[in-house]
Amino acid sequence: MVAAIMFWPLNNRILSRFPKRRNLAAILTLLVVVAMGVVPGVALSMFLLDQAGTIYTQIQSGQLDIAATFERIQATLPGWMAGLMRRTGITDLDSLREQLSIGITARLQILASHALTIGQSAASFLLVACRDALPDLLPAPRRAVDDDQHWQRRAAQTGRSSIAR
């Protein structure tokens, strides 16, 4: 919804250039949205995953000692921050891991639900836009009357063949 509001002026500008081609304007707007939002998001995700892999490798090899780093950070915290950490239940590395796990899991679930919704909406939009822009590529829907006549003929043929036996 936010993207629709943000890119409405762009869609109107494209429509002014192609006044009778609403679907083309919609597809071009969608391509701009994908180029400006989805592609950088995917690139950022790939970068973050690469960095997470590097950190994981450093932890596994012993180059990065999480427990020692946590203790150093905790020792240098001001009193009010140490008190806040105690009140939230973060007193040692295990409690930090637990709190981080809970928080990350909740955020990933929210992100996954939004990503699925956005993907479904984009796919639906593309299917409708392509269907409207290129009607010759999709078969015309069959009418119910044609279906009824087809099944009546099939029933009649089946009835004749079973009587002939």
Buried (B, 14 or more C-beta within 10 A) or exposed (E): EEBEEEBEEBBEEBBEEEEEBBBBBBBBBBEBBBEBBEEEEEEEEEEEEEEEEEEEEEEEEEEBEEEEEBEEEBEEEEEEEBEEBEEEEBEEBEBBEEBEEEEEEEEEEEEEEEEEEEEEEBEEBBEEBBEEBEEEEEEEEEEEEEEEEEEEEEEEEEEEEEEEE
